[in-house]
Amino acid sequence: MVWHVRVIANRYADSVRLMRIARAVRERDGVERCELGMGTPANLEVLEDFGVSAPATPGDLVIAVEAPDDSAASALDYAEHEVGSLDGGAPGAPASRPRVRSLPAAARALEDPNVALISVPGEYATLEAHRALSAGLHVFLFSDHVPLEAEIELKQRGAALGLLVMGPECGTAMLGGIGLGFANVVRPGPVGIVAAAGTGAQESACLLDAAGAGVSHIIGVGGRDLRGELSGLMFAQAMRLLARDERTEKLLLVAKAPTAEGVQAIADHLPADLPVVAAFVGWDGANAPFEVHPTLEAGAAAAAGTAPPDTSPLEREVDARRSGASGRCLLGLYSGGSLAHEAITLLEPKLGPIAGNVGHGPEHADGMHALLDLGEAEYTQSRPHPMVDLETRTAMLEQAAEDERVGCVLLDVVLGFAGHPDPAAALAPAIERVTKRATVITHVCGTPDDPQDSKRQTRILAGAGALVAPSNAAAARLALRSLS
């Protein structure tokens, strides 16, 4: 196989959309690999690791495919066409409005904009975020690799201006019913969510939807906001804004492993007239000035005023399959970092240290329980996020199907905008192979109104032999039951 490269000069496209195009190109006949990205030094370095060079600048788009000569040209053409279609048509087609090339120009072209979504490489994100704040815009900062000192400066400035800085690495938000990043379609309701956890926000919102409670807004703040020097800067700002929102009657605060100092820092900013509930995964809630729960499931149930869903029928099914799992190893394959952390907090007290990149066991271990967050950098280097690209998980499931030591496989299936269009169907063949010798327990984080339809996804997974739990926490508890 040979790499073929095409550079499109002065053409920007955000990373989430490029991930989806790259996945589609990889599925074409003859294509071994596909990489799409801006010509930043970091992206060019990744290509160099593959032995690929590209004469590109940070403002250029690079398309690289590994394919035979007879397949490469059509794959490159397809990718370029899909990039052009992001503007609403093929390259050269008439546009409904002129293409803008800067944030100020975009603000001028729209009528009363109030939010800027920034998804440029980290080395350029800080400047663009400051430009947005100068224009009076709230910032949704999807970009990663933003230094901590830059994040502190942005959030201090945003708070002084009465504006939100959601991020960096903010994967999920929903403002006025409009989802940003990886977001689900949830019913409107009285609970406002402030989250320092992307899939934690998604899981909480979907559980509220299932309970009939509904969500007013989701404000993501980035994973570092309740840690260290940030001291909950955006948590406090988000709570102030939601306290003034007539649709919000209760707050649900979501984070994974916050520090006690970070939690105490927001105590003085709690709204006086709104009930506050927290789902702080991995934190015991000691001395917290509000109601704290250790799982996303319990936090959402408390915010909704309902009990967690009944899992007794699934428990009976697990018991019926226990002979194939008891005494053997657990393998957890997660696309959601918050969901992986929630599972670990439930599993390790019973199973002991678990190997992988989330638990307290060794990073690599043979023949012991393991749980992996496949969204971490070591698995996404030069690859799309596992909520978009299922190839890594599918390959690991295929390996598990051949490993007699594995007794239970635990995995999440995260739905919503920007995610894989049909994850259950893509995973089902490998899951069916695993279930011939082991128990597979899944949870669908989504709603029936999502583009992928959670009910349909559940049917497909169940048809492949998996047990589908109503929450991520319930799935982890069922996995423990299967191994006992």
C-alpha positions in Angstrom: 0.0 0.0 0.0 1.1 3.5 -0.8 0.1 6.8 0.8 -1.4 9.5 -1.5 -1.8 13.1 -0.4 -3.9 16.0 -1.5 -3.6 19.5 0.0 -6.4 22.0 -0.3 -5.0 25.5 0.2 -6.8 27.9 2.6 -9.6 25.5 3.5 -10.7 25.0 7.1 -13.1 22.3 8.4 -13.7 21.5 12.0 -12.3 18.2 13.5 -15.6 16.6 14.3 -16.8 16.7 10.7 -13.4 15.7 9.4 -13.6 12.6 11.7 -16.9 11.6 10.1 -15.5 12.0 6.6 -12.3 10.1 7.4 -14.5 7.2 8.7 -16.5 7.1 5.5 -13.4 7.1 3.3 -11.9 4.2 5.3 -15.0 2.2 4.5 -14.4 2.5 0.7 -13.1 -0.5 -1.1 -9.3 -0.6 -1.3 -8.7 2.1 1.4 -6.5 0.9 4.2 -6.2 4.2 6.1 -7.4 7.8 5.8 -6.2 10.9 7.7 -7.9 14.3 7.4 -6.7 17.4 9.2 -5.4 20.9 9.1 -1.8 21.3 8.2 -0.7 22.2 11.7 2.8 21.1 13.0 1.2 18.5 15.3 -0.9 17.0 12.5 2.0 17.0 10.0 4.1 15.2 12.7 1.5 12.5 12.9 1.6 12.0 9.2 5.4 11.9 9.3 5.2 9.0 11.7 3.4 7.2 8.9 6.1 8.2 6.4 4.0 10.8 4.8 5.0 14.4 4.0 2.7 17.2 3.0 3.6 20.7 1.8 0.9 22.4 3.9 0.5 25.3 6.2 -1.9 25.5 9.3 -4.5 27.1 7.1 -4.5 24.2 4.6 -6.5 21.0 4.7 -4.6 17.8 4.2 -6.2 14.6 2.9 -4.1 11.5 3.0 -5.2 8.0 2.1 -3.3 4.7 2.1 -4.6 2.8 -0.9 -3.6 1.2 -4.2 -3.1 3.7 -7.1 -6.4 2.6 -8.7 -8.4 3.3 -5.5 -6.6 6.4 -4.2 -7.7 9.0 -6.8 -11.4 8.2 -6.3 -11.0 8.2 -2.5 -9.3 11.6 -2.5 -12.0 13.0 -4.8 -14.7 11.6 -2.5 -13.1 13.2 0.5 -12.7 16.5 -1.2 -16.3 16.4 -2.4 -17.5 15.7 1.2 -15.4 18.5 2.6 -17.0 20.8 0.0 -20.5 19.6 0.8 -20.0 20.9 4.4 -20.9 24.3 2.9 -24.2 23.0 1.7 -23.1 21.8 -1.8 -20.3 20.5 -3.9 -17.2 22.7 -4.6 -18.2 25.5 -7.0 -21.9 25.3 -6.3 -23.8 28.5 -5.4 -23.8 29.1 -1.6 -26.8 30.5 0.3 -24.5 33.0 2.0 -20.9 34.0 1.3 -18.3 31.9 3.0 -16.7 33.7 6.0 -13.1 33.2 7.0 -12.9 34.8 10.5 -14.8 34.9 13.7 -15.6 38.7 13.4 -16.8 38.2 9.9 -19.1 35.4 11.0 -20.5 37.5 13.8 -21.3 40.3 11.3 -22.9 37.9 8.9 -25.4 36.5 11.5 -28.3 38.3 13.2 -27.5 38.8 17.0 -25.2 35.8 17.5 -24.3 35.0 21.1 -22.2 31.8 21.1 -19.0 31.0 19.2 -18.1 27.4 18.7 -14.3 27.1 18.4 -12.7 23.9 17.1 -9.3 24.9 15.8 -6.0 23.3 16.9 -5.1 24.2 20.5 -2.2 26.5 19.6 -4.7 28.8 17.9 -7.7 28.3 20.1 -6.8 30.8 22.8 -6.6 33.7 20.5 -9.9 32.9 18.8 -11.6 32.5 22.2 -10.4 35.9 23.3 -11.7 37.3 20.0 -15.1 35.8 20.7 -15.1 37.3 24.2 -14.2 40.7 22.8 -17.2 40.4 20.4 -19.5 39.7 23.4 -20.0 36.0 22.7 -20.1 33.0 24.9 -17.5 30.5 24.0 -17.9 26.8 23.4 -14.2 25.6 23.2 -14.0 22.1 21.7 -10.3 22.4 21.1 -7.8 20.5 23.2 -4.1 21.2 24.1 -4.9 24.6 25.6 -2.5 25.4 28.4 -3.9 25.6 31.9 -2.6 29.2 32.3 -4.5 30.2 29.1 -7.7 28.5 30.4 -7.5 30.4 33.6 -7.0 33.7 31.8 -9.9 33.0 29.5 -12.3 32.0 32.3 -11.3 34.9 34.5 -12.0 37.3 31.6 -15.3 35.5 30.7 -16.5 35.7 34.3 -15.6 39.4 34.4 -17.6 40.0 31.2 -20.6 37.8 32.4 -19.9 35.3 29.6 -19.4 31.6 29.6 -16.1 29.9 28.5 -17.2 26.3 28.0 -14.0 24.2 27.8 -11.3 23.7 26.6 -12.1 20.1 25.6 -15.8 20.7 26.1 -17.5 17.9 24.3 -21.1 18.6 25.1 -23.5 21.5 25.7 -27.1 22.2 25.1 -28.3 25.8 25.1 -31.9 26.7 24.5 -32.5 23.2 23.1 -29.6 23.4 20.6 -26.9 20.8 21.1 -23.3 21.6 20.7 -20.6 18.9 20.1 -21.7 15.4 21.1 -25.2 16.0 22.3 -28.4 14.1 22.6 -32.0 15.0 21.9 -33.7 15.3 25.3 -37.1 16.5 26.3 -37.3 20.1 27.7 -37.7 20.3 31.5 -36.7 22.0 34.7 -33.2 20.6 35.4 -30.2 22.6 34.4 -26.9 20.7 34.1 -23.5 22.1 34.8 -20.9 19.5 33.8 -17.1 19.1 33.9 -17.6 15.8 32.1 -18.8 15.3 28.5 -20.3 11.8 28.5 -21.2 12.5 32.2 -23.5 15.3 30.9 -24.9 13.1 28.2 -25.6 10.2 30.6 -27.2 12.5 33.1 -29.4 14.2 30.5 -30.5 10.9 29.0 -31.4 9.4 32.4 -33.4 12.6 33.2 -35.2 12.2 29.8 -36.0 8.5 30.6 -37.3 9.6 34.0 -39.6 12.1 32.3 -37.9 15.1 34.0 -36.3 16.8 31.1 -33.5 19.4 30.8 -33.5 23.2 30.5 -29.8 23.7 29.5 -26.5 21.8 29.6 -23.4 24.0 30.3 -20.2 22.1 29.9 -17.1 23.7 31.5 -14.2 21.5 30.6 -12.7 18.7 32.8 -10.3 20.9 34.8 -12.7 23.4 36.2 -13.1 21.8 39.7 -9.4 21.2 40.1 -6.4 23.2 41.1 -6.1 26.9 40.3 -9.4 27.1 38.3 -11.4 26.8 41.5 -14.7 26.3 39.8 -14.6 29.6 37.8 -17.0 28.5 35.1 -19.1 26.3 37.5 -19.9 29.5 39.4 -20.6 31.5 36.3 -22.8 28.8 34.8 -24.8 28.6 38.1 -25.3 32.3 38.1 -26.7 32.3 34.6 -28.9 29.3 35.2 -30.3 30.9 38.4 -31.6 33.7 36.2 -33.2 31.4 33.7 -37.0 31.1 34.2 -37.0 27.5 32.8 -34.5 26.2 35.3 -35.9 25.0 38.7 -33.1 22.7 39.9 -29.4 22.3 39.2 -27.5 19.0 38.6 -23.8 19.4 38.9 -21.7 16.7 37.2 -18.0 16.0 37.4 -15.6 13.1 37.6 -13.1 13.0 40.5 -13.3 16.7 41.6 -11.0 17.9 44.3 -12.4 18.9 47.7 -10.9 22.3 47.2 -12.7 22.8 43.9 -16.0 21.8 45.4 -15.6 24.1 48.4 -14.7 26.9 46.0 -18.2 26.9 44.4 -20.0 26.8 47.8 -20.3 30.6 48.0 -21.8 30.7 44.5 -24.7 28.3 45.1 -28.1 29.9 44.0 -30.1 30.8 47.1 -33.5 29.9 45.5 -32.6 26.7 43.5 -32.2 23.2 44.8 -28.7 21.8 44.0 -27.9 18.1 43.5 -24.5 16.8 42.4 -23.2 13.6 40.7 -19.5 13.7 41.5 -18.1 10.4 40.3 -15.3 9.1 42.5 -15.9 11.6 45.3 -17.4 10.8 48.7 -19.1 14.1 49.2 -17.5 14.7 52.6 -18.4 18.2 54.0 -20.1 19.3 50.7 -22.6 22.1 51.1 -25.1 20.4 48.9 -26.5 16.9 48.2 -23.8 14.7 46.5 -24.2 11.3 44.9 -21.3 9.1 43.8 -22.8 7.9 40.5 -24.4 9.6 37.5 -27.4 7.3 37.9 -28.0 8.3 41.5 -27.5 12.0 40.8 -29.9 12.0 37.9 -32.5 10.0 40.0 -32.3 12.5 42.8 -32.6 15.5 40.4 -35.7 13.8 38.8 -37.2 12.8 42.1 -37.5 9.2 41.0 -35.9 5.8 41.9 -33.2 4.3 39.7 -34.7 1.8 37.1 -35.5 -1.7 38.2 -33.0 -4.3 36.9 -34.3 -7.4 38.5 -35.2 -9.1 35.1 -31.7 -8.4 33.9 -30.3 -9.8 37.1 -32.2 -13.1 36.5 -30.8 -13.2 33.0 -27.2 -12.6 34.3 -27.7 -15.4 36.8 -28.8 -17.8 34.0 -25.6 -17.0 32.1 -23.2 -16.9 35.1 -21.6 -20.3 34.5 -19.8 -18.9 31.5 -18.5 -15.8 33.3 -18.0 -16.7 36.9 -14.3 -16.8 38.0 -13.1 -15.4 34.7 -11.9 -11.9 33.7 -13.8 -8.7 33.0 -12.9 -6.6 29.9 -14.3 -3.1 29.8 -14.2 -1.2 26.5 -15.4 2.4 26.8 -15.8 5.3 24.5 -17.0 7.7 27.3 -14.3 8.8 29.8 -16.9 9.7 32.5 -18.7 6.4 32.0 -15.4 4.5 32.3 -14.6 6.3 35.5 -18.1 5.7 36.9 -17.7 1.9 36.2 -14.3 1.8 37.9 -15.7 3.4 41.1 -18.2 0.5 41.3 -16.0 -2.3 40.1 -12.7 -1.8 42.0 -14.1 -2.0 45.5 -15.3 -5.5 44.7 -12.7 -6.8 42.2 -9.6 -5.0 43.4 -7.2 -2.9 41.2 -8.2 -3.2 37.6 -5.7 -2.9 34.7 -5.9 -0.4 32.0 -5.8 3.4 31.7 -8.6 4.2 34.2 -8.2 1.9 37.2 -5.5 1.5 39.8 -4.0 -1.6 38.4 -1.1 -1.9 36.0 -1.5 -0.3 32.6 -0.9 -3.6 30.8 -1.7 -6.9 32.4 -2.3 -10.4 31.0 -5.0 -12.5 32.4 -6.6 -10.0 34.9 -9.5 -7.7 34.9 -9.0 -4.7 32.6 -11.0 -1.6 31.7 -10.0 0.9 28.9 -11.1 4.4 28.1 -10.5 4.3 24.3 -11.1 8.0 24.1 -7.7 8.8 25.7 -4.8 10.1 23.6 -3.0 6.7 23.3 -6.0 5.3 21.4 -7.0 8.4 19.4 -3.5 9.3 18.1 -4.2 9.8 14.3 -7.7 8.3 14.8 -11.1 9.7 15.3 -12.8 9.5 18.8 -14.3 6.0 19.5 -17.8 7.5 19.6 -17.2 8.2 15.9 -14.8 5.4 14.8 -15.6 1.9 16.1 -12.7 0.1 14.5 -10.5 -0.2 17.6 -13.3 -1.5 19.8 -14.4 -3.9 17.1 -10.9 -5.3 16.8 -10.7 -5.7 20.6 -14.0 -7.5 20.7 -12.8 -9.9 18.0 -9.8 -10.7 20.2 -12.0 -11.2 23.2 -14.1 -13.7 21.3 -11.0 -15.9 21.0 -9.8 -15.4 24.6 -11.1 -18.1 27.0 -10.0 -16.1 30.0 -12.6 -13.4 29.3 -15.9 -14.1 31.1 -17.7 -10.7 30.8 -17.3 -7.8 28.4 -18.7 -4.4 29.5 -19.1 -1.6 27.0 -21.0 1.7 26.4 -22.8 2.7 23.2 -23.0 6.5 23.1 -25.5 8.1 20.7 -26.3 11.6 19.6 -25.2 14.2 17.1 -21.7 13.9 15.8 -21.5 10.3 16.8 -21.4 7.1 14.7 -24.7 6.9 12.7 -25.4 3.2 13.7 -23.0 2.0 16.4 -25.0 -1.0 17.4 -25.1 -2.4 13.9 -21.4 -1.9 13.5 -20.6 -3.7 16.8 -23.2 -6.4 16.6 -21.2 -9.0 14.6 -18.3 -8.9 17.0 -20.6 -8.9 20.0 -22.4 -12.0 18.7 -19.0 -13.8 18.4 -18.2 -12.9 22.0 -21.5 -14.1 23.4 -20.7 -17.6 22.3 -18.3 -17.9 25.2 -18.8 -14.9 27.4 -21.5 -12.5 28.8 -21.7 -9.1 27.1 -23.3 -6.3 29.0 -23.9 -2.9 27.4 -25.6 0.4 28.1 -27.0 2.7 25.4 -26.5 6.3 26.4 -29.1 8.0 24.2 -32.8 8.7 23.7 -35.4 7.5 21.2 -35.3 10.9 19.5 -31.6 10.8 18.8 -30.6 10.3 15.2 -29.6 6.7 15.9 -32.8 5.9 18.0 -31.9 4.3 21.4 -34.8 1.8 21.1 -33.5 0.6 17.8 -29.9 0.4 19.1 -31.1 -1.6 22.1 -33.0 -4.1 19.8 -29.9 -4.6 17.7 -27.6 -5.2 20.7 -30.1 -7.6 22.3 -30.5 -9.4 19.0 -26.7 -10.0 19.0 -27.0 -11.5 22.5 -26.0 -8.6 24.7 -27.7 -7.6 27.9 -28.7 -3.9 27.7 -28.8 -2.1 31.1 -30.8 1.0 31.7 -27.8 3.0 33.0 -24.1 2.8 32.9 -24.0 2.2 36.7 -26.5 -0.7 36.4 -24.3 -2.2 33.7 -21.3 -2.2 36.0 -23.3 -3.8 38.8 -24.6 -6.5 36.5 -21.0 -7.2 35.4 -20.1 -7.7 39.0 -23.0 -10.1 39.5 -22.0 -12.1 36.4 -18.4 -12.6 37.7 -19.4 -13.6 41.3 
